Amino acid sequence: MPTDEEITRHHEPDPSEDPWVLGPPKPSAVEIVPYNQDWPTRFAALADDIRAALGAVALGLEHVGSTSVRGLAAKDVIDIDLTVPDPTDEDRYVPPLERLGYALVIREPSFHQHRCLTLPNPKVNLHVFGPDCPETIRNLMFRDWLRSHPDERDRYEQAKHQAVPGGGHVMDYNRRKQDVLQDIYDRMFRAAGMK
C-alpha cells in the first residue's frame, strides 16, 4: 500500500515527457452540463463491456470524476479508473479495448505508469493504473468526499464554471480550476488525518 505522503502528493507533470501517443488534442470548447441521472447507468454498461473484454486482467473498475458525483455538473464524459496487473504490459489490455472502440491517447511513465484510452461515443476517459496506485486511491477519496460534502461539491462546481471561459483545450480548463481542486484535496486529506 502507498504511504500517506505518496497519496497526498500533488502530481507535477514531467516537462521532458511527451505523453501524447497520437499528438496533442486540438483545442475544443469545454461544456459543463447539469448532472445527468443516466451517467451511473452508462458507467455500468461500459464497465460490463470492459470486464467482458479483459477478463481477469481487469482487477478493478471504478466510476470516478465529476460524473460519479450525484448532483454535480460536469463535462459529459465518463471517467473510469481501470486497475490492471501491469500498465506497461499494453499488449494484455490495449488490443481488447481497441476492439471495443477505445484508442490509447496518453502514456505517462512518470505518473504511476498512467495510460489513458478514450472512447468517442459515448465519451469516455479510461485511466489505467497498476495495483495499489496512489492516484486511484486519491480519485476514490475525492469522489467519496464530494458525495458526502455538498458544500465542497458546490464549491467545485462553481470553480468548474469559472474555468470554462478562456478557450483552449481541456488541459487549459483543468489548470484554471487547479487551485480550488488542490485546496479541496488538502482539506480532505487533513480530515482523514493524512496531513
C-alpha positions in Angstrom: 0.0 0.0 0.0 1.2 3.5 -0.7 2.2 5.8 2.1 0.2 8.9 3.2 2.9 11.0 1.7 2.6 9.3 -1.7 -1.2 9.7 -1.7 -1.2 13.3 -0.6 1.5 14.4 -3.1 0.1 16.5 -5.9 1.4 15.4 -9.3 3.5 17.7 -11.3 3.9 16.6 -15.0 7.5 15.8 -16.1 8.3 18.6 -18.5 10.6 16.4 -20.5 7.9 13.8 -21.1 5.6 14.0 -24.1 2.5 11.9 -23.1 0.6 12.2 -26.3 0.5 8.9 -28.2 -1.4 10.4 -31.1 -0.3 14.0 -30.8 -1.8 16.7 -28.6 -5.5 17.2 -28.8 -6.9 20.0 -30.9 -8.4 22.9 -28.8 -12.1 22.5 -28.4 -14.8 24.2 -26.3 -15.3 22.7 -22.8 -19.0 22.4 -22.0 -20.3 21.8 -18.5 -23.8 20.3 -18.4 -26.1 19.6 -15.5 -25.9 16.3 -13.7 -27.4 13.5 -15.8 -29.2 10.7 -14.0 -28.1 8.3 -16.8 -24.3 8.7 -16.0 -24.2 5.8 -13.4 -26.1 3.5 -15.8 -23.8 4.5 -18.7 -20.8 3.6 -16.5 -22.3 0.2 -15.5 -22.8 -0.7 -19.2 -19.2 0.4 -20.1 -17.8 -1.5 -17.1 -19.6 -4.7 -18.2 -18.1 -4.4 -21.7 -14.6 -3.8 -20.3 -14.8 -6.7 -17.9 -16.1 -9.0 -20.7 -13.2 -7.9 -23.0 -10.4 -8.1 -20.4 -11.5 -10.9 -18.1 -9.0 -11.4 -15.2 -6.8 -8.6 -16.5 -9.3 -6.1 -15.1 -8.5 -6.1 -11.4 -10.7 -3.2 -10.7 -13.1 -0.7 -12.4 -14.3 2.4 -10.7 -16.5 5.3 -11.8 -14.6 8.4 -10.9 -14.6 12.1 -11.8 -17.4 14.5 -11.7 -20.0 12.3 -13.5 -19.7 9.9 -10.5 -20.9 12.5 -8.0 -24.7 12.8 -7.9 -25.8 16.4 -8.4 -22.5 17.7 -9.8 -22.5 19.4 -13.1 -19.7 18.0 -15.4 -18.4 17.5 -18.9 -20.5 14.8 -20.5 -17.5 12.4 -20.3 -17.5 9.3 -18.1 -14.1 8.9 -16.3 -13.2 5.3 -15.3 -10.2 4.1 -13.4 -9.1 0.6 -14.6 -6.6 -1.3 -12.5 -4.5 -3.9 -14.3 -1.6 -6.1 -13.1 1.0 -4.0 -15.1 0.1 -0.9 -17.1 3.4 -1.2 -19.0 2.2 -4.6 -20.5 -0.1 -2.8 -23.0 -0.5 -6.0 -25.1 -2.6 -7.5 -22.4 -5.3 -4.8 -22.4 -4.9 -2.3 -25.2 -5.9 -4.6 -28.2 -9.0 -5.9 -26.5 -10.0 -2.3 -25.6 -9.3 -1.2 -29.2 -11.8 -3.8 -30.4 -14.4 -2.0 -28.3 -13.5 1.3 -30.0 -11.1 2.7 -27.4 -7.9 4.5 -28.5 -4.7 4.8 -26.5 -4.0 8.6 -26.3 -1.8 9.1 -23.3 1.2 7.2 -22.0 2.8 8.8 -18.8 5.6 6.6 -17.4 6.5 9.3 -14.8 2.9 9.4 -13.4 2.5 5.9 -11.9 2.7 4.4 -15.5 -0.6 6.1 -16.3 -2.2 5.2 -19.6 -5.4 6.8 -20.9 -7.7 5.4 -23.6 -10.7 7.3 -24.9 -13.9 6.3 -26.5 -15.7 8.8 -28.7 -19.3 7.6 -28.3 -20.3 7.7 -25.5 -17.4 9.9 -24.5 -15.1 8.0 -22.0 -11.7 8.7 -20.5 -10.4 5.3 -19.3 -7.4 5.8 -17.0 -5.2 2.7 -16.5 -3.1 2.2 -13.4 -1.5 -0.7 -11.5 -2.5 -2.2 -8.2 -2.3 0.0 -5.0 -1.7 3.1 -7.1 -1.8 6.4 -5.1 -3.8 8.1 -7.8 -6.5 5.5 -7.8 -6.8 6.0 -4.0 -6.9 9.8 -4.4 -9.6 9.6 -7.0 -11.8 7.4 -4.9 -11.3 9.5 -1.8 -12.2 12.7 -3.8 -15.3 11.1 -5.3 -16.5 9.9 -1.9 -15.6 13.3 -0.2 -17.7 15.2 -2.8 -20.6 12.7 -2.4 -20.7 13.3 1.4 -19.9 17.1 1.4 -22.4 19.0 -0.6 -20.7 22.3 0.2 -17.5 21.1 -1.3 -19.3 19.7 -4.3 -20.9 23.1 -4.9 -17.6 24.9 -4.5 -16.0 22.6 -7.0 -18.9 23.1 -9.4 -18.5 26.8 -9.2 -14.8 26.5 -9.9 -15.6 24.4 -13.0 -18.0 27.0 -14.4 -15.4 29.8 -13.7 -12.7 27.8 -15.5 -14.7 27.3 -18.8 -14.2 30.9 -20.2 -10.8 31.3 -21.9 -10.9 28.7 -24.6 -8.0 26.3 -25.3 -8.4 22.5 -24.6 -9.3 20.5 -21.6 -5.8 20.8 -20.1 -6.2 24.6 -20.0 -9.6 24.2 -18.3 -8.0 21.8 -15.8 -5.2 24.3 -15.0 -7.7 27.1 -14.4 -9.5 25.1 -11.7 -6.4 23.6 -10.2 -6.1 25.9 -7.1 -9.6 25.2 -5.9 -9.2 21.5 -6.6 -6.0 21.2 -4.6 -7.5 23.2 -1.8 -10.4 20.7 -1.6 -7.9 17.8 -1.7 -5.8 19.3 1.1 -8.9 19.7 3.3 -10.0 16.2 2.6 -6.5 14.8 3.5 -6.4 16.8 6.7 -9.8 15.5 7.7 -8.5 12.0 7.1 -5.5 12.6 9.3 -3.1 12.4 6.4 -1.6 15.9 6.6 
